């Protein structure tokens, strides 16, 4: 399942640098996560790095973008093809 940022976000920039896929972008007024790029850090870390640095616990599973571990691994492979 991709992650999403809810309205508790204070746009503090903590999560922005943590995302290895560049899925987090500055929005107005809160940051957003591109579900096409979010792998929940599968392929990089054991758990999503953005969640651990968010001071407001504003990053949660996105119920509209449910994905299995296999799907997240496939997305990681596709995003990193040729690197």
C-alpha positions in Angstrom: 0.0 0.0 0.0 1.3 3.4 -0.9 1.5 6.0 1.8 -0.2 9.4 2.0 0.2 12.5 4.0 -2.9 13.7 5.9 -3.8 17.2 7.0 -1.8 17.0 10.2 1.3 17.8 8.0 3.0 21.0 9.1 5.3 21.1 6.0 8.4 20.9 8.1 10.6 19.3 5.3 11.6 16.3 7.5 10.2 13.7 5.1 11.3 15.3 1.9 14.9 14.3 2.1 14.1 10.9 3.5 12.3 9.5 0.4 14.7 7.5 -1.7 12.3 7.5 -4.6 11.5 11.2 -4.7 7.9 10.4 -4.2 7.3 13.2 -1.7 6.6 16.6 -3.2 5.8 20.0 -1.7 2.1 20.8 -2.0 -0.1 23.6 -1.0 -0.5 23.7 1.9 0.8 20.2 2.8 3.2 17.8 1.2 1.9 14.9 -1.0 3.2 11.5 -1.9 3.0 10.3 -5.5 1.6 6.8 -5.2 3.2 5.8 -8.5 6.7 6.4 -6.9 6.1 5.3 -3.3 7.3 1.8 -2.5 7.1 2.3 1.3 10.9 2.1 1.1 10.8 -1.6 -0.1 14.1 -2.3 -1.7 15.8 0.4 0.5 14.8 0.0 4.2 12.9 -2.3 6.5 10.2 0.3 7.1 9.2 3.6 5.5 11.8 6.2 6.4 9.4 9.2 6.1 7.1 7.7 8.8 10.0 7.6 11.3 11.0 11.2 10.9 7.5 12.8 10.8 7.0 14.8 14.0 3.2 14.8 13.6 2.5 11.2 12.6 0.9 12.6 9.4 2.1 9.8 7.1 -0.3 7.0 7.0 -1.3 4.1 4.6 -3.3 5.3 1.6 -6.5 3.2 1.5 -7.0 4.1 -2.1 -3.7 2.6 -3.2 -3.5 -0.9 -1.7 -0.5 -2.9 -2.9 1.0 -6.2 -1.8 4.7 -6.7 -0.9 5.3 -8.3 -4.3 3.7 -5.3 -6.1 5.9 -2.9 -4.1 9.0 -4.9 -5.0 8.0 -4.9 -8.6 7.5 -1.1 -8.5 10.9 -0.7 -6.9 12.5 -2.8 -9.7 10.7 -0.7 -12.4 11.7 2.6 -10.8 15.3 1.5 -10.6 15.6 -0.2 -14.0 18.9 0.7 -15.6 20.6 2.0 -12.5 
